[in-house]
Amino acid sequence: MNDKTKAGGGVSDELNPGFLTGREDRRTGLGVDALKRALLDKLVYVQARFPQVATRHDCFVALAQAVRDRLLQRWVQTARTYRDRGSRTVCYMSAEFLIGPQLGNNLINLGIYDTTRQAMKELGLDLEVLLDQEQEPGLGNGGLGRLAACYLDSLATLEIPAIGYGIRYEFGIFTQAIRDGWQVELTDKWLRAGSPWLIHRPNIAFEIKLGGHTEHHYEALGNRRLRVQWVPGKLVRGTAWDMPVLGFGVNTPNRLRLWSAEAPESFDFAAFNAGNYFQAVDAQICSETITKVLYPNDETEAGQQLRLEQQYFFVSCSLQDMIRLQLQREQNLDHFDEKFVVQLNDTHPSIAVAELMRLLVDEYGMEWDQAWSITRRTFAYTNHTLLPEALEKWRLDLFRRVLPRHYEIICEINERFLDEVRIHFPFDHDRLRRMSLIDEDGARYVRMAHLAVVGSFAVNGVAALHSELLKSDVLRDFHEMWPEKFSNKTNGVTPRRFVLLANPAMSGLIDEVIGKGWVTDMPRLRELERHADDAAFRAEWRRVKASNKLRLMREIGRSTVVDIDPETMFDVQVKRIHEYKRQHLNLLHIVSLYKRLKDDPNLDVAPRTVIFGGKAAPGYAMAKLMIRLITAVADLIGRDPAMRGKLQVVFYPNYNVKNAHAIFPAADLSEQISLAGKEASGTGNMKFQMNGALTIGTLDGANVEIREQVGEENFFLFGMDVPQVKELRRTGYRPRAWYEANPHLREVIDLIAGGFFTRGDRDIFRPLVDNLLNHDEYMLLADFQSYIDCQERVSTSYLDSERWTRMSILNVARSGFFSSDRAIREYCEQIWKVQPVRIELSELTGEDLVFRRAIAQAD
Ligand code: 26Q
């Protein structure tokens, strides 16, 4: 620190950032000139680059840094206001935050997208080119991670004090490439060039214990309370990396705080002094592995020790951080649950229940009962899955080895909990066995969903149907015991990223007819309904869709050799590849259509381009085989000249948030075809709807509510509903009987099985075909004919383009319910009990500019 900023003194004028004086300068100004100066300033003084030699990437970084200054200005004020008010804070704990590229979104939320484009133009730069430089921060697998990111956007937009707590993975979700038709995984090095949005806080650091054993002894004095000491086998240090998340049109940037693991000391000096330098460095490398890589599994339980360590690591860092903040405000932790509410994004962070107990009881000496009552008032749990195999559980031996103290705490919680159950339901042994936190049937497991329910005051599903199924099936016993804990919070998505940023053409058209307010008040889109009957408006609507289709055509042309035909219907299925999502049902329709077009070249159907995108978990062989089947069918149809202008199939590699921006606005048809009762909600379905695609779907997840909103006449429904699925399963489902009874289905499957798409090779798809004929867990064959018939209705409707356009407009007009703002308002009012805190952008006062008295000694 130089003498001009000495502790206790004022800040000299030349060091005074512009926002302290109200001057619009290169640090804070939002005009064209200020932005131009800021970019040049960052280029030269931060990156040491001269404009003439700067690359596009240099310019992207400089612009991002300029934008970051504007966020930090608001951040400082936000932190000050939250501190002064002592507001209750929502902590959204999630192992995944699939935030997507930040620059475009920040420009939108700051309200300077067009100004920045102009500023860049005046510098001879193209904003779109700079935006394209940003790496995707792939810190999530799919829906659950993206939901967390949409919720951060809405929390900030609604001015709710909130922190997102997660993991700074060095390698995010893998990059997918297609080689010879198969998926290959490449490592994702999103941090190779650093991220301009992440701010390291090396002084916000906590020690995390792992392994070892516990020691129990009575305190020497006083009431001779039993104290437990956890003697760890290893220590890891977590440090904080912060990313500002700005709300739309407000001055609230909330904090996304991601933890990164490192060794507690840079060297193990004992090992070093003993001459074992390599062992010492090895220990450091081992610690860092904890946050190295995101597990690329979606809906599957891997049971890996490292995964458990990741979960515990980030949860413990986060809770210790919250405790630190609470002790800055108050003398003790008695009111912890009044100042914080923690939302558990699935069970991945649910070890937090035991960890908060450990911290309160072991580290802060609180009595068990008080600690338990605080814990139970702090947590709320969202479930995101109905697949039984996706319910997280940990082998007891593994769990105990990694977290010996948590094992004891969970046993104690369980004993007390089972006592409660006995009082509620006397003499019901089977129920005790079902509800126990420990699964004792065969190999013993800790059931994380049970821990989450027992330790939370609220439990919710993510769509109306899903929440009902939680109550009736997955968590039935718990619902019978505590019905008041359960509620539904239907998911939502942010219209800032998925409409305003992704679809500027449609957004502009909407602005013209109903004004701009809709983007923070999505139900206002209803005002579009009356324009659906206006032929001129419909023509404009089609023009917008056509231009979006051209854009997607160009994007797909950049990463494949395929030229797709923008004159055809774009029929799109983008999501993780999974059997329950039934991408192979879509393929059965494609093969069916192909066969019919070959048999009758004059068949009157809408010309289609079927676009697939999505990653398969690297260890999920069947999902990878589904990709191979898509590429095989795409190849053969692509090589058949008779299909030109009629049918085309493409697999668009490496589906992620970044390329999603071009996909949703271009879609005509949205495929949401999971077996009823399997998809918790889906959120892609909402993004399609908001961009004017019509849905073909089952009565599953949020499709049910989408159909309610748009009206059954504007939704293509097919397939069995949940009661029908249950009934078919109960009476015995024999897929081969469906195959034998339907000649057309037989033709389709025989083409695949007979090697038609693989140059006569009948082996490649055998596992997939055998599975369909003998097991067909997700009942494709039972829904096949209904799907084909429904696609026929889609085709007919598409050929009547005036009618289709009307339906498209009505879909957008009725999409307001699916804004994440609505969802977050429901969480705030019904679960979190938190209020907005308005942030004013004011100049700092003289008092603000006086440093803490202790600063000179402390730092
Ligand atoms: C578990 C154990 C080990 C490694 C990884 C995992 C793991 C990781 C991610 C398990 C599940 C997930 C992700 C689940 C997910 O994305 N679920 C989706 O959540 C969305 C948001 O609520 C819903 O819309 C989708 O229906 C649901 O599938």
Residues whose N, C-alpha, C, O or C-beta is under 5 A from the ligand:
A	BS01	26Q	N141 G142 G143 L144 G145 L147 Y295 N297 D298 E299 T300 E301 A302 R307 H384 V462 E679 A680 S681 G682 T683
